[in-house]
Amino acid sequence: MNPQERPPLFSTKLVFGLTIIAIGLILMADTLRWYDAWHLLTWWPLALAAFGIAHLIRDGILGLGGHIWLGLAVAGFISQFGPWGLLERWWPVFLVWGGVILTLRAIFPQPKRVKRSKSTPPAPTAAVSCDPETDSKQVNS
């Protein structure tokens, strides 16, 4: 693998793996009675924010997926820690946020992301082919 083909260090797969590890450690601490770990699980919107940031790093600042994850994280933080009724009153802000992002994406079109496919090995050349009908340098018996 060439250095140019290395996947980025910070990715959504990395965030997902670290999130699963963190949840496992929190639940293990709770079952071993080291700490009442359920208080830590109230911070679940941090995982959504990490996914959003990973998407924005990968796709750019106008990446739609990253903003959707961040919007869900903000809604989670408001519902988890905000005063009662705050999300019910301010939900149109999320529509405005989405509209601004879609408008900016229309004004500044984003380049299409090229999906990496699994590369197939190149076909053998005639010089190394085992096909007797080619002009290869084979020993005739």
N, C-alpha and C positions, 0 to 999 in steps of 0.2 A: 504494500500500500504506500503510495506516494505521500509526502507530507501535505501536498495540496488536497488530497482526497480524504484526509482525516476528518471525522465528524466533529462538529463543534463540541467544546467541553461542556457548556451549559446548554442543556436541551430539556425538552419536556419529559423524555424518558428518564433522565437523571432526577428531575424533580419528582416524578412519580415514584421512582425507587426510594428516594430519600423520605418521601412522605409515608410510604408503607413501613420503612424502617422505624421512623419516629412514632407512628401509631403503635407498632409492635412493642417498642421500648416503653411507651407510656402505659400500655395495657399490662405489660409484664411487671412494671413497678407497682401497678395497682393490685395485681393478683398476689405479689409477694408481700404486700402490705408495707412497702417502703414509703409510699406516698399516696395520698388520695388523688390519684391521677386524673379523675374525671374533671377536675377544675382546669387542667391543661387542655382538655378536649373542647372547651368552650372557644378556643382560638382556632377552630377549624377554618375560618375564612382566610387565614394565612396561607393555607395550602392552595386555595383558589387563586389568591394573589400571586403566589409563586408560579403557578401555571400560566397566568396572564403575562407576567414579566418574561417568562421563558418564550412564550409565543411572540411577544413584541420584539425580543432580541433576535429571534429567528426570522420573523417576517417583516420587521421594520415597524416604525412608530405608527403607521396607519394600518397595521395588520388587524383585520376584523376579529379574528379568533381571540387575540390577546385582550382586546377591549371587552369582548363578551365575558371572558373569565374575570377580568378586573371589575366589571359591573356586578357580576355575581358575588365577588368578594366584598365589594362595598355594601351591597344589599345584605349580605350575611353579617358584616360588622354592625350595620345599623340595627338589624333585627336582634342581634346578640347583645349589644352594649348600649344601643341608643334608647332614648325615652320611648315609651309606648306611643304608638300612633305616628312616629316620625316617618317610617317607611310608607305608610298609607297616604300621608300628605305630600311626600316629596317624590313619589314614583315617576311623575312626568319628567323629572330631571334626567332619568335614564333614557327616556325617549329623545330628549334634546341632545344628550351625549351621543346616542346612536346616530341621530340625524347629522350632527356635526361631523362625525367620523365618515359616514357615507358620502356626505357632500365633499369633504376633503379628498376622499378616494376618487370621486368623479373628476375633481379638478386636477389632481395629481395622480394619474394612473400608476398603479404599482406594476412592476415587471412580473411576469409569470414566473413562478418558482419551478425550476426544473427538478422533476423527481428523479432521484438516482435509481437506476435499475441495476439488477445484478448483471454484471458484465459476463458475457460468455467468452470462452477462450477463442482466439482467432482460429480460423480453419488452417490446417497445415498447408504449407506451400508445396509446389510440385517437387522440390528438391528433397523433401522429407516424407513424401507420400508413399504409401505402400501399394498404391493402385498401379498395377502393371501397365495400364493403358496410358499413363501419363509419361511425360518426357523426363522422368526422374533418372537419377544415376543409380541404377540397381544392377546387382550382379546377376547376369543371366547364366543359368546352368545348362 
